[in-house]
Amino acid sequence: MSDRPILSLKPRKPAEAAPPEGPSRWKCKPCGAGFEVAADSTEEHVRCPKCNARLGLTADFLSDPPKIQRLRARVDTSKPPEPVKAVPTLIVTRAPIRRRPAP
């Protein structure tokens, strides 16, 4: 027998999906710099890496859903930067100059 599902008109039970995680990328409201909040952060306050502004409590960033009213940051909706691809290096060697003998 085949393991293909049998067609029916009854709706199937959806597969259990993992609960959606909170946003990990944020932007500072005062200066616009992007940053990430680590889930294993031991610091109580989150500070901007660029302007050093205090943006909120770590617990507020990591709560589900985040308490956006209490934060001085917004969710970063832009795509994360793509990793830089390694450009093949060009090796230039210099050969000795050969001169013709003088006639």
C-alpha positions as CSV (number, residue, x, y, z in Angstrom):
1,M,0.0,0.0,0.0
2,S,1.1,3.5,-0.6
3,D,1.5,6.1,2.2
4,R,-0.3,8.9,0.4
5,P,-3.2,10.5,2.2
6,I,-6.7,9.6,1.2
7,L,-8.7,12.6,-0.2
8,S,-11.6,13.6,1.9
9,L,-13.8,16.6,2.5
10,K,-13.0,16.8,6.2
11,P,-10.3,19.4,7.2
12,R,-7.0,18.0,8.3
13,K,-5.5,18.7,11.7
14,P,-2.7,21.2,11.1
15,A,0.7,20.1,12.2
16,E,1.8,21.6,15.5
17,A,4.0,24.6,14.7
18,A,6.5,26.0,17.1
19,P,5.3,29.1,18.9
20,P,6.4,32.3,17.1
21,E,9.4,33.9,18.7
22,G,9.5,37.6,19.5
23,P,11.5,39.9,17.3
24,S,15.2,39.6,17.8
25,R,16.3,42.7,15.8
26,W,15.5,46.1,17.1
27,K,16.2,49.8,16.2
28,C,17.0,52.5,18.6
29,K,14.4,55.4,18.4
30,P,16.8,58.2,19.3
31,C,19.6,57.4,16.8
32,G,18.2,54.6,14.5
33,A,21.1,52.1,15.1
34,G,20.2,48.4,14.8
35,F,20.9,45.9,17.6
36,E,19.9,42.5,18.9
37,V,18.8,41.5,22.4
38,A,20.2,38.1,23.4
39,A,17.9,35.8,25.2
40,D,20.7,34.9,27.7
41,S,21.5,38.5,28.5
42,T,22.4,39.0,32.2
43,E,22.1,42.8,32.2
44,E,19.0,44.4,33.5
45,H,18.9,47.4,31.1
46,V,19.4,47.4,27.4
47,R,21.5,50.2,26.0
48,C,22.1,51.3,22.4
49,P,25.5,50.2,21.2
50,K,25.9,53.5,19.2
51,C,24.5,56.3,21.4
52,N,24.5,54.5,24.7
53,A,20.8,55.6,25.4
54,R,18.9,53.4,27.9
55,L,16.2,51.7,25.8
56,G,14.3,49.6,28.3
57,L,14.5,46.6,30.6
58,T,15.7,43.3,29.2
59,A,12.5,41.6,30.5
60,D,10.3,44.0,28.5
61,F,12.2,43.1,25.3
62,L,12.1,39.3,25.9
63,S,8.4,39.1,27.1
64,D,5.9,37.5,24.8
65,P,4.6,39.8,23.2
66,P,7.2,42.6,23.9
67,K,5.9,45.5,25.9
68,I,6.5,48.1,23.1
69,Q,4.8,50.9,25.1
70,R,7.6,50.8,27.6
71,L,10.5,50.6,25.2
72,R,12.5,53.3,23.4
73,A,13.1,51.0,20.5
74,R,11.1,49.7,17.5
75,V,11.1,46.4,15.7
76,D,13.6,46.3,12.8
77,T,11.6,45.3,9.8
78,S,14.4,45.5,7.3
79,K,16.2,42.4,6.1
80,P,19.2,41.4,8.1
81,P,22.4,42.2,6.2
82,E,23.6,39.4,4.0
83,P,27.0,37.9,4.9
84,V,29.8,39.3,2.9
85,K,31.0,36.8,0.3
86,A,34.7,36.2,0.1
87,V,36.1,37.7,-3.0
88,P,38.8,35.5,-4.6
89,T,42.2,37.1,-4.0
90,L,44.2,38.0,-7.1
91,I,47.9,37.2,-6.7
92,V,50.1,39.4,-8.7
93,T,53.7,38.3,-9.2
94,R,56.3,40.4,-10.9
95,A,58.7,38.6,-13.3
96,P,62.2,40.0,-13.7
97,I,62.6,42.3,-16.7
98,R,64.8,40.7,-19.4
99,R,66.6,43.1,-21.5
100,R,68.0,42.3,-24.9
101,P,71.7,42.5,-25.2
102,A,73.0,45.7,-26.8
103,P,73.9,45.2,-30.5
